[in-house]
């Protein structure tokens, strides 16, 4: 592995531009104009607010977003998501300008795996390869052998020899689910997503009693007790497809609420009920994802800031495991 500083700070210009906008400004029209003028593409995660999803050129989960970032011919990539997603776009597109509406849009799961601590852990198991969930920093990717997403994690693990020892990081819940599905015994880093960790199995059970015809669909980042209640477990794209194709008319959705916008657009005749967390809230939003707004997106495009840049040695080291993921995904048609 190249001699890189895994704790290298990504160069950040500003958190976001705080400029008062004219209330009469048609932000949708202005954003469309800027996309054409600047040859820019907007990539948005399913967990973004509905307005951002509606103005995006592509909406997807982590795998789809990585694939789209790898193939785009745009000069500017505007990433409406969280920081590690914009990092992935930059890793794959060193010559393109990558913008993020709010650089403070981080990720609790990514933060749960500091690269220096993980390196010390990894070095204890030299006979293990490292498969890392894409929800991590560039420093973590640089320490990995293969990156995966919730869409392709099982296929990637199954593509490896049965006797190959594996460290899976950073999400312990996704890792435990893949262990169960594949019969593996991967070592699991003790990380988790704050959104998926706080769903309440008790409240979901009560919802099922009130909606006996509803199917429970859940993301594999959820805890085992919650997944045990699910009729279907899958990535955000998997949940979206399942809800559109299944005959049920009601669904209890156990992931971040942003996905409900696309579910309702795809299936206007169906009812989607957000699963409640174990607090007083009725639904479960990611505070990091929701830092991005339509106003920040417009300002980001208008002023081409804040921009994400990266040390080249770190970028090259982080790209290798992403390329391996994309190769495996292509092989299996994922």
VOLOTI-293729 format. One record per residue (C-alpha): residue number from 1; residue in three letters; z, x, y. Coordinates in Angstrom, 3 decimals. Example, Ala and Ser with C-alpha at 12.3 -4.5 7.8 and 13.67 -1.06 7.14 Angstrom:
// VOLOTI-293729
@k:1	r:Ala	z:7.800	x:12.300	y:-4.500 $
@k:2	r:Ser	z:7.140	x:13.670	y:-1.060 $
// end
This chain:
// VOLOTI-293729
@k:1	r:Unk	z:0.000	x:0.000	y:0.000 $
@k:2	r:Unk	z:-0.826	x:1.207	y:3.485 $
@k:3	r:Unk	z:1.957	x:2.739	y:5.537 $
@k:4	r:Unk	z:2.786	x:-0.183	y:7.799 $
@k:5	r:Unk	z:5.788	x:-1.384	y:9.672 $
@k:6	r:Unk	z:6.586	x:-4.717	y:8.015 $
@k:7	r:Unk	z:8.860	x:-5.649	y:10.895 $
@k:8	r:Unk	z:6.110	x:-5.055	y:13.448 $
@k:9	r:Unk	z:6.241	x:-7.705	y:16.154 $
@k:10	r:Unk	z:3.154	x:-9.793	y:16.716 $
@k:11	r:Unk	z:2.030	x:-9.394	y:20.339 $
@k:12	r:Unk	z:2.794	x:-12.606	y:22.183 $
@k:13	r:Unk	z:1.761	x:-13.379	y:25.725 $
@k:14	r:Unk	z:3.763	x:-16.508	y:26.553 $
@k:15	r:Unk	z:5.444	x:-19.401	y:24.798 $
@k:16	r:Unk	z:3.152	x:-21.951	y:26.452 $
@k:17	r:Unk	z:1.783	x:-22.759	y:29.890 $
@k:18	r:Unk	z:3.998	x:-25.140	y:31.836 $
@k:19	r:Unk	z:1.622	x:-26.672	y:34.362 $
@k:20	r:Unk	z:1.822	x:-30.184	y:35.760 $
@k:21	r:Unk	z:-1.380	x:-32.083	y:34.950 $
@k:22	r:Unk	z:-3.105	x:-34.852	y:36.883 $
@k:23	r:Unk	z:-2.174	x:-38.058	y:35.050 $
@k:24	r:Unk	z:-5.710	x:-39.390	y:35.519 $
@k:25	r:Unk	z:-7.194	x:-36.504	y:33.511 $
@k:26	r:Unk	z:-8.920	x:-37.649	y:30.319 $
@k:27	r:Unk	z:-7.554	x:-35.007	y:27.982 $
@k:28	r:Unk	z:-9.710	x:-36.078	y:25.038 $
@k:29	r:Unk	z:-12.908	x:-35.711	y:27.085 $
@k:30	r:Unk	z:-11.749	x:-32.444	y:28.648 $
@k:31	r:Unk	z:-10.897	x:-30.937	y:25.271 $
@k:32	r:Unk	z:-14.307	x:-31.913	y:23.903 $
@k:33	r:Unk	z:-15.949	x:-30.309	y:26.942 $
@k:34	r:Unk	z:-13.973	x:-27.092	y:26.491 $
@k:35	r:Unk	z:-14.853	x:-26.906	y:22.788 $
@k:36	r:Unk	z:-18.557	x:-26.939	y:23.636 $
@k:37	r:Unk	z:-18.311	x:-24.580	y:26.617 $
@k:38	r:Unk	z:-16.238	x:-21.979	y:24.782 $
@k:39	r:Unk	z:-17.629	x:-22.385	y:21.252 $
@k:40	r:Unk	z:-14.108	x:-23.218	y:20.105 $
@k:41	r:Unk	z:-12.862	x:-24.975	y:16.988 $
@k:42	r:Unk	z:-9.585	x:-26.870	y:16.695 $
@k:43	r:Unk	z:-7.869	x:-26.628	y:13.324 $
@k:44	r:Unk	z:-4.929	x:-28.985	y:12.876 $
@k:45	r:Unk	z:-2.359	x:-29.482	y:10.157 $
@k:46	r:Unk	z:-1.603	x:-32.960	y:8.851 $
@k:47	r:Unk	z:1.872	x:-32.741	y:10.378 $
@k:48	r:Unk	z:0.602	x:-32.625	y:13.969 $
@k:49	r:Unk	z:0.984	x:-35.622	y:16.274 $
@k:50	r:Unk	z:-1.755	x:-38.291	y:15.934 $
@k:51	r:Unk	z:-3.501	x:-37.430	y:19.234 $
@k:52	r:Unk	z:-4.006	x:-33.840	y:18.128 $
@k:53	r:Unk	z:-5.276	x:-34.932	y:14.724 $
@k:54	r:Unk	z:-7.784	x:-37.244	y:16.408 $
@k:55	r:Unk	z:-9.239	x:-34.496	y:18.606 $
@k:56	r:Unk	z:-9.319	x:-31.790	y:15.898 $
@k:57	r:Unk	z:-12.522	x:-30.550	y:14.277 $
@k:58	r:Unk	z:-10.770	x:-30.129	y:10.955 $
@k:59	r:Unk	z:-7.488	x:-31.513	y:9.627 $
@k:60	r:Unk	z:-6.011	x:-30.144	y:6.445 $
@k:61	r:Unk	z:-3.233	x:-28.518	y:4.472 $
@k:62	r:Unk	z:-2.556	x:-24.793	y:4.332 $
@k:63	r:Unk	z:-5.283	x:-24.088	y:1.736 $
@k:64	r:Unk	z:-7.968	x:-26.087	y:3.537 $
@k:65	r:Unk	z:-7.039	x:-24.578	y:6.888 $
@k:66	r:Unk	z:-7.209	x:-21.043	y:5.496 $
@k:67	r:Unk	z:-10.594	x:-21.757	y:3.931 $
@k:68	r:Unk	z:-11.940	x:-23.272	y:7.152 $
@k:69	r:Unk	z:-10.602	x:-20.355	y:9.222 $
@k:70	r:Unk	z:-12.339	x:-17.923	y:6.861 $
@k:71	r:Unk	z:-15.751	x:-19.561	y:7.246 $
@k:72	r:Unk	z:-15.856	x:-20.641	y:10.896 $
@k:73	r:Unk	z:-18.492	x:-19.237	y:13.255 $
@k:74	r:Unk	z:-16.600	x:-20.299	y:16.378 $
@k:75	r:Unk	z:-15.668	x:-17.649	y:18.956 $
@k:76	r:Unk	z:-12.236	x:-19.180	y:19.567 $
@k:77	r:Unk	z:-9.896	x:-20.692	y:16.974 $
@k:78	r:Unk	z:-7.315	x:-23.056	y:18.424 $
@k:79	r:Unk	z:-4.662	x:-23.559	y:15.774 $
@k:80	r:Unk	z:-2.654	x:-26.751	y:16.118 $
@k:81	r:Unk	z:0.032	x:-25.903	y:13.628 $
@k:82	r:Unk	z:2.826	x:-23.369	y:13.341 $
@k:83	r:Unk	z:2.899	x:-19.626	y:13.865 $
@k:84	r:Unk	z:2.212	x:-18.403	y:10.327 $
@k:85	r:Unk	z:-0.929	x:-20.572	y:10.207 $
@k:86	r:Unk	z:-2.315	x:-18.981	y:13.359 $
@k:87	r:Unk	z:-1.420	x:-15.580	y:11.894 $
@k:88	r:Unk	z:-3.461	x:-16.403	y:8.793 $
@k:89	r:Unk	z:-6.431	x:-17.329	y:10.970 $
@k:90	r:Unk	z:-6.147	x:-14.005	y:12.809 $
@k:91	r:Unk	z:-5.820	x:-12.070	y:9.545 $
@k:92	r:Unk	z:-9.112	x:-13.597	y:8.419 $
@k:93	r:Unk	z:-10.844	x:-13.331	y:11.817 $
@k:94	r:Unk	z:-9.929	x:-10.078	y:13.584 $
@k:95	r:Unk	z:-12.796	x:-10.312	y:16.084 $
@k:96	r:Unk	z:-12.085	x:-13.902	y:17.123 $
@k:97	r:Unk	z:-9.609	x:-15.116	y:19.697 $
@k:98	r:Unk	z:-6.830	x:-17.131	y:18.054 $
@k:99	r:Unk	z:-4.817	x:-19.456	y:20.265 $
@k:100	r:Unk	z:-1.681	x:-21.465	y:19.511 $
@k:101	r:Unk	z:-0.646	x:-24.240	y:21.945 $
@k:102	r:Unk	z:3.040	x:-23.264	y:21.682 $
@k:103	r:Unk	z:4.014	x:-19.880	y:20.247 $
@k:104	r:Unk	z:7.535	x:-21.165	y:19.691 $
@k:105	r:Unk	z:6.171	x:-23.393	y:16.927 $
@k:106	r:Unk	z:7.752	x:-21.445	y:14.094 $
@k:107	r:Unk	z:8.699	x:-22.355	y:10.528 $
@k:108	r:Unk	z:12.123	x:-22.523	y:8.906 $
@k:109	r:Unk	z:10.664	x:-21.596	y:5.518 $
@k:110	r:Unk	z:8.923	x:-18.537	y:6.933 $
@k:111	r:Unk	z:12.128	x:-17.543	y:8.737 $
@k:112	r:Unk	z:14.047	x:-17.716	y:5.449 $
@k:113	r:Unk	z:12.226	x:-14.610	y:4.169 $
@k:114	r:Unk	z:12.679	x:-11.609	y:6.492 $
@k:115	r:Unk	z:10.218	x:-8.941	y:5.263 $
@k:116	r:Unk	z:12.748	x:-6.071	y:5.260 $
@k:117	r:Unk	z:15.180	x:-8.010	y:3.070 $
@k:118	r:Unk	z:12.428	x:-9.169	y:0.767 $
@k:119	r:Unk	z:11.073	x:-5.639	y:0.372 $
@k:120	r:Unk	z:14.497	x:-4.446	y:-0.798 $
@k:121	r:Unk	z:14.572	x:-7.313	y:-3.315 $
@k:122	r:Unk	z:11.014	x:-6.679	y:-4.497 $
@k:123	r:Unk	z:11.666	x:-2.978	y:-5.008 $
@k:124	r:Unk	z:14.336	x:-3.824	y:-7.602 $
@k:125	r:Unk	z:11.633	x:-5.304	y:-9.856 $
@k:126	r:Unk	z:8.722	x:-2.834	y:-9.914 $
@k:127	r:Unk	z:7.240	x:-4.450	y:-13.041 $
@k:128	r:Unk	z:6.895	x:-7.833	y:-11.305 $
@k:129	r:Unk	z:3.957	x:-8.963	y:-9.197 $
@k:130	r:Unk	z:4.643	x:-10.991	y:-6.067 $
@k:131	r:Unk	z:3.104	x:-14.431	y:-5.603 $
@k:132	r:Unk	z:3.960	x:-15.697	y:-2.143 $
@k:133	r:Unk	z:3.576	x:-19.156	y:-0.692 $
@k:134	r:Unk	z:1.356	x:-19.063	y:2.395 $
@k:135	r:Unk	z:4.218	x:-20.449	y:4.519 $
@k:136	r:Unk	z:5.424	x:-16.965	y:5.405 $
@k:137	r:Unk	z:4.949	x:-14.238	y:8.001 $
@k:138	r:Unk	z:2.218	x:-11.611	y:8.032 $
@k:139	r:Unk	z:4.894	x:-9.073	y:7.087 $
@k:140	r:Unk	z:5.678	x:-11.049	y:3.933 $
@k:141	r:Unk	z:2.001	x:-11.383	y:3.083 $
@k:142	r:Unk	z:1.639	x:-7.607	y:3.366 $
@k:143	r:Unk	z:4.308	x:-7.236	y:0.659 $
@k:144	r:Unk	z:2.559	x:-9.662	y:-1.693 $
@k:145	r:Unk	z:-0.005	x:-9.393	y:-4.475 $
@k:146	r:Unk	z:-1.347	x:-12.953	y:-4.278 $
@k:147	r:Unk	z:-0.865	x:-15.744	y:-1.749 $
@k:148	r:Unk	z:-0.802	x:-19.365	y:-2.875 $
@k:149	r:Unk	z:-0.490	x:-22.832	y:-1.333 $
@k:150	r:Unk	z:1.030	x:-26.003	y:-2.746 $
@k:151	r:Unk	z:-2.523	x:-27.092	y:-3.630 $
@k:152	r:Unk	z:-3.316	x:-24.103	y:-5.818 $
@k:153	r:Unk	z:0.057	x:-22.572	y:-6.792 $
@k:154	r:Unk	z:0.053	x:-23.896	y:-10.357 $
@k:155	r:Unk	z:-3.538	x:-22.790	y:-11.032 $
@k:156	r:Unk	z:-2.844	x:-19.342	y:-9.621 $
@k:157	r:Unk	z:0.245	x:-18.872	y:-11.804 $
@k:158	r:Unk	z:-1.630	x:-20.153	y:-14.846 $
@k:159	r:Unk	z:-4.454	x:-17.686	y:-14.147 $
@k:160	r:Unk	z:-2.057	x:-14.772	y:-14.697 $
@k:161	r:Unk	z:-1.264	x:-13.364	y:-18.183 $
@k:162	r:Unk	z:1.564	x:-15.226	y:-19.903 $
@k:163	r:Unk	z:3.627	x:-12.047	y:-20.234 $
@k:164	r:Unk	z:3.218	x:-11.037	y:-16.578 $
@k:165	r:Unk	z:6.571	x:-11.052	y:-14.799 $
@k:166	r:Unk	z:6.480	x:-12.703	y:-11.370 $
@k:167	r:Unk	z:8.536	x:-12.942	y:-8.215 $
@k:168	r:Unk	z:7.809	x:-16.184	y:-6.344 $
@k:169	r:Unk	z:8.684	x:-16.442	y:-2.668 $
@k:170	r:Unk	z:9.807	x:-17.811	y:-0.314 $
@k:171	r:Unk	z:10.241	x:-21.485	y:-1.395 $
@k:172	r:Unk	z:12.711	x:-21.915	y:-4.250 $
@k:173	r:Unk	z:11.892	x:-25.606	y:-4.667 $
@k:174	r:Unk	z:8.149	x:-25.102	y:-5.050 $
@k:175	r:Unk	z:8.862	x:-22.158	y:-7.351 $
@k:176	r:Unk	z:11.198	x:-24.236	y:-9.519 $
@k:177	r:Unk	z:8.596	x:-27.000	y:-9.751 $
@k:178	r:Unk	z:5.889	x:-24.512	y:-10.808 $
@k:179	r:Unk	z:8.261	x:-22.982	y:-13.376 $
@k:180	r:Unk	z:8.786	x:-26.440	y:-14.852 $
@k:181	r:Unk	z:5.067	x:-27.261	y:-14.871 $
@k:182	r:Unk	z:3.962	x:-23.967	y:-16.401 $
@k:183	r:Unk	z:6.912	x:-23.011	y:-18.599 $
@k:184	r:Unk	z:7.274	x:-19.734	y:-16.711 $
@k:185	r:Unk	z:10.502	x:-18.092	y:-15.692 $
@k:186	r:Unk	z:9.566	x:-16.627	y:-12.322 $
@k:187	r:Unk	z:12.234	x:-15.004	y:-10.192 $
@k:188	r:Unk	z:12.686	x:-17.211	y:-7.124 $
@k:189	r:Unk	z:13.495	x:-16.037	y:-3.609 $
@k:190	r:Unk	z:16.167	x:-18.281	y:-2.082 $
@k:191	r:Unk	z:14.169	x:-19.864	y:0.755 $
@k:192	r:Unk	z:13.466	x:-23.487	y:1.685 $
@k:193	r:Unk	z:11.850	x:-25.790	y:4.253 $
@k:194	r:Unk	z:14.332	x:-27.594	y:6.512 $
@k:195	r:Unk	z:12.221	x:-30.761	y:6.485 $
@k:196	r:Unk	z:11.851	x:-31.085	y:2.721 $
@k:197	r:Unk	z:15.417	x:-29.956	y:1.976 $
@k:198	r:Unk	z:17.109	x:-32.868	y:3.740 $
@k:199	r:Unk	z:15.428	x:-35.836	y:2.086 $
@k:200	r:Unk	z:18.075	x:-38.093	y:0.585 $
@k:201	r:Unk	z:17.661	x:-39.046	y:-3.083 $
@k:202	r:Unk	z:20.214	x:-41.819	y:-2.564 $
@k:203	r:Unk	z:18.334	x:-43.359	y:0.379 $
@k:204	r:Unk	z:15.011	x:-43.102	y:-1.441 $
@k:205	r:Unk	z:16.549	x:-44.903	y:-4.427 $
@k:206	r:Unk	z:17.707	x:-47.705	y:-2.098 $
@k:207	r:Unk	z:14.212	x:-47.891	y:-0.592 $
@k:208	r:Unk	z:12.757	x:-48.282	y:-4.085 $
@k:209	r:Unk	z:15.081	x:-51.236	y:-4.709 $
@k:210	r:Unk	z:13.901	x:-52.887	y:-1.484 $
@k:211	r:Unk	z:10.254	x:-52.139	y:-2.280 $
@k:212	r:Unk	z:9.966	x:-52.468	y:-6.067 $
@k:213	r:Unk	z:6.157	x:-52.308	y:-5.979 $
@k:214	r:Unk	z:6.038	x:-49.111	y:-3.935 $
@k:215	r:Unk	z:5.136	x:-45.774	y:-5.461 $
@k:216	r:Unk	z:7.056	x:-42.670	y:-4.430 $
@k:217	r:Unk	z:4.833	x:-39.703	y:-3.572 $
@k:218	r:Unk	z:6.474	x:-36.367	y:-2.771 $
@k:219	r:Unk	z:5.676	x:-32.808	y:-1.736 $
@k:220	r:Unk	z:6.823	x:-30.102	y:-4.195 $
@k:221	r:Unk	z:8.857	x:-28.385	y:-1.465 $
@k:222	r:Unk	z:11.435	x:-31.150	y:-2.039 $
@k:223	r:Unk	z:14.537	x:-30.614	y:-4.151 $
@k:224	r:Unk	z:14.505	x:-31.357	y:-7.891 $
@k:225	r:Unk	z:16.619	x:-34.532	y:-7.558 $
@k:226	r:Unk	z:14.116	x:-35.983	y:-5.091 $
@k:227	r:Unk	z:11.085	x:-34.963	y:-7.150 $
@k:228	r:Unk	z:12.629	x:-36.728	y:-10.145 $
@k:229	r:Unk	z:12.154	x:-40.025	y:-8.294 $
@k:230	r:Unk	z:8.464	x:-39.440	y:-7.590 $
@k:231	r:Unk	z:5.523	x:-41.191	y:-9.232 $
@k:232	r:Unk	z:3.257	x:-38.419	y:-7.941 $
@k:233	r:Unk	z:3.957	x:-34.872	y:-6.710 $
@k:234	r:Unk	z:1.357	x:-32.932	y:-4.757 $
@k:235	r:Unk	z:0.297	x:-31.046	y:-1.652 $
@k:236	r:Unk	z:-0.312	x:-32.945	y:1.575 $
@k:237	r:Unk	z:-4.005	x:-33.212	y:0.667 $
@k:238	r:Unk	z:-3.034	x:-34.332	y:-2.836 $
@k:239	r:Unk	z:-0.710	x:-37.006	y:-1.447 $
@k:240	r:Unk	z:-3.434	x:-38.233	y:0.893 $
@k:241	r:Unk	z:-6.012	x:-38.519	y:-1.888 $
@k:242	r:Unk	z:-3.571	x:-40.185	y:-4.271 $
@k:243	r:Unk	z:-2.550	x:-42.818	y:-1.728 $
@k:244	r:Unk	z:-6.207	x:-43.628	y:-1.018 $
@k:245	r:Unk	z:-7.274	x:-43.885	y:-4.661 $
@k:246	r:Unk	z:-4.249	x:-45.509	y:-6.303 $
@k:247	r:Unk	z:-4.145	x:-49.287	y:-6.652 $
@k:248	r:Unk	z:-0.614	x:-49.611	y:-5.244 $
@k:249	r:Unk	z:-0.303	x:-51.287	y:-1.843 $
@k:250	r:Unk	z:2.976	x:-49.648	y:-0.786 $
@k:251	r:Unk	z:3.976	x:-45.989	y:-0.812 $
@k:252	r:Unk	z:7.249	x:-44.244	y:-0.004 $
@k:253	r:Unk	z:6.074	x:-40.929	y:1.428 $
@k:254	r:Unk	z:8.393	x:-37.959	y:0.921 $
@k:255	r:Unk	z:7.049	x:-35.334	y:3.279 $
@k:256	r:Unk	z:6.720	x:-34.789	y:7.033 $
@k:257	r:Unk	z:5.720	x:-38.020	y:8.787 $
@k:258	r:Unk	z:2.580	x:-36.625	y:10.434 $
@k:259	r:Unk	z:0.618	x:-37.265	y:7.224 $
@k:260	r:Unk	z:1.108	x:-41.028	y:7.624 $
@k:261	r:Unk	z:-1.479	x:-41.113	y:10.422 $
@k:262	r:Unk	z:-4.297	x:-40.036	y:8.099 $
@k:263	r:Unk	z:-2.988	x:-42.199	y:5.258 $
@k:264	r:Unk	z:-3.079	x:-45.283	y:7.474 $
@k:265	r:Unk	z:-6.571	x:-44.421	y:8.751 $
@k:266	r:Unk	z:-7.857	x:-43.990	y:5.202 $
@k:267	r:Unk	z:-6.129	x:-47.084	y:3.836 $
@k:268	r:Unk	z:-5.490	x:-49.614	y:6.637 $
@k:269	r:Unk	z:-4.679	x:-52.321	y:4.104 $
@k:270	r:Unk	z:-1.764	x:-50.355	y:2.623 $
@k:271	r:Unk	z:1.823	x:-49.832	y:3.774 $
@k:272	r:Unk	z:3.290	x:-46.342	y:4.102 $
@k:273	r:Unk	z:7.057	x:-45.982	y:4.372 $
@k:274	r:Unk	z:8.489	x:-42.629	y:5.533 $
@k:275	r:Unk	z:11.310	x:-41.430	y:3.294 $
@k:276	r:Unk	z:14.577	x:-40.980	y:5.220 $
@k:277	r:Unk	z:16.574	x:-37.745	y:5.418 $
@k:278	r:Unk	z:20.316	x:-37.478	y:4.750 $
@k:279	r:Unk	z:21.214	x:-38.060	y:8.389 $
@k:280	r:Unk	z:21.027	x:-40.988	y:10.811 $
@k:281	r:Unk	z:17.273	x:-40.678	y:11.362 $
@k:282	r:Unk	z:14.813	x:-43.196	y:9.919 $
@k:283	r:Unk	z:12.157	x:-40.570	y:9.216 $
@k:284	r:Unk	z:11.768	x:-36.823	y:8.918 $
@k:285	r:Unk	z:9.790	x:-34.849	y:11.518 $
@k:286	r:Unk	z:9.310	x:-31.075	y:11.684 $
@k:287	r:Unk	z:10.636	x:-30.015	y:15.109 $
@k:288	r:Unk	z:8.385	x:-26.941	y:15.054 $
@k:289	r:Unk	z:5.151	x:-28.815	y:14.301 $
@k:290	r:Unk	z:5.950	x:-31.339	y:16.993 $
@k:291	r:Unk	z:6.262	x:-28.672	y:19.706 $
@k:292	r:Unk	z:2.486	x:-28.811	y:20.017 $
@k:293	r:Unk	z:1.249	x:-31.612	y:22.278 $
@k:294	r:Unk	z:-2.139	x:-32.745	y:23.544 $
@k:295	r:Unk	z:-1.261	x:-31.425	y:27.008 $
@k:296	r:Unk	z:-0.385	x:-27.970	y:25.639 $
@k:297	r:Unk	z:-3.567	x:-28.003	y:23.565 $
@k:298	r:Unk	z:-5.675	x:-28.658	y:26.660 $
@k:299	r:Unk	z:-3.946	x:-25.957	y:28.717 $
@k:300	r:Unk	z:-4.218	x:-23.509	y:25.841 $
@k:301	r:Unk	z:-7.984	x:-24.034	y:25.720 $
@k:302	r:Unk	z:-8.473	x:-24.083	y:29.484 $
@k:303	r:Unk	z:-6.625	x:-20.796	y:30.109 $
@k:304	r:Unk	z:-7.159	x:-19.221	y:26.654 $
@k:305	r:Unk	z:-3.484	x:-18.461	y:26.303 $
@k:306	r:Unk	z:-1.123	x:-18.019	y:24.537 $
@k:307	r:Unk	z:-3.141	x:-15.741	y:22.277 $
@k:308	r:Unk	z:-2.002	x:-14.237	y:18.990 $
@k:309	r:Unk	z:-2.886	x:-10.594	y:18.322 $
@k:310	r:Unk	z:-1.873	x:-8.338	y:15.453 $
@k:311	r:Unk	z:-1.554	x:-4.693	y:14.463 $
@k:312	r:Unk	z:-4.631	x:-3.746	y:12.419 $
@k:313	r:Unk	z:-2.759	x:-1.997	y:9.585 $
@k:314	r:Unk	z:-0.553	x:-5.058	y:9.149 $
@k:315	r:Unk	z:-3.580	x:-7.344	y:9.237 $
@k:316	r:Unk	z:-5.432	x:-5.382	y:6.560 $
@k:317	r:Unk	z:-2.403	x:-5.279	y:4.268 $
@k:318	r:Unk	z:-1.806	x:-9.011	y:4.723 $
@k:319	r:Unk	z:-5.443	x:-9.874	y:4.073 $
@k:320	r:Unk	z:-5.617	x:-8.478	y:0.528 $
@k:321	r:Unk	z:-3.417	x:-11.136	y:-1.126 $
@k:322	r:Unk	z:-5.115	x:-13.903	y:0.877 $
@k:323	r:Unk	z:-8.516	x:-12.743	y:-0.364 $
@k:324	r:Unk	z:-7.203	x:-12.843	y:-3.927 $
@k:325	r:Unk	z:-6.059	x:-16.433	y:-3.367 $
@k:326	r:Unk	z:-9.427	x:-17.459	y:-1.964 $
@k:327	r:Unk	z:-11.228	x:-15.819	y:-4.893 $
@k:328	r:Unk	z:-9.071	x:-17.629	y:-7.460 $
@k:329	r:Unk	z:-9.396	x:-20.920	y:-5.579 $
@k:330	r:Unk	z:-13.183	x:-20.577	y:-5.535 $
@k:331	r:Unk	z:-13.226	x:-19.791	y:-9.254 $
@k:332	r:Unk	z:-11.315	x:-22.969	y:-10.076 $
@k:333	r:Unk	z:-13.060	x:-25.110	y:-7.461 $
@k:334	r:Unk	z:-9.857	x:-25.706	y:-5.499 $
// end
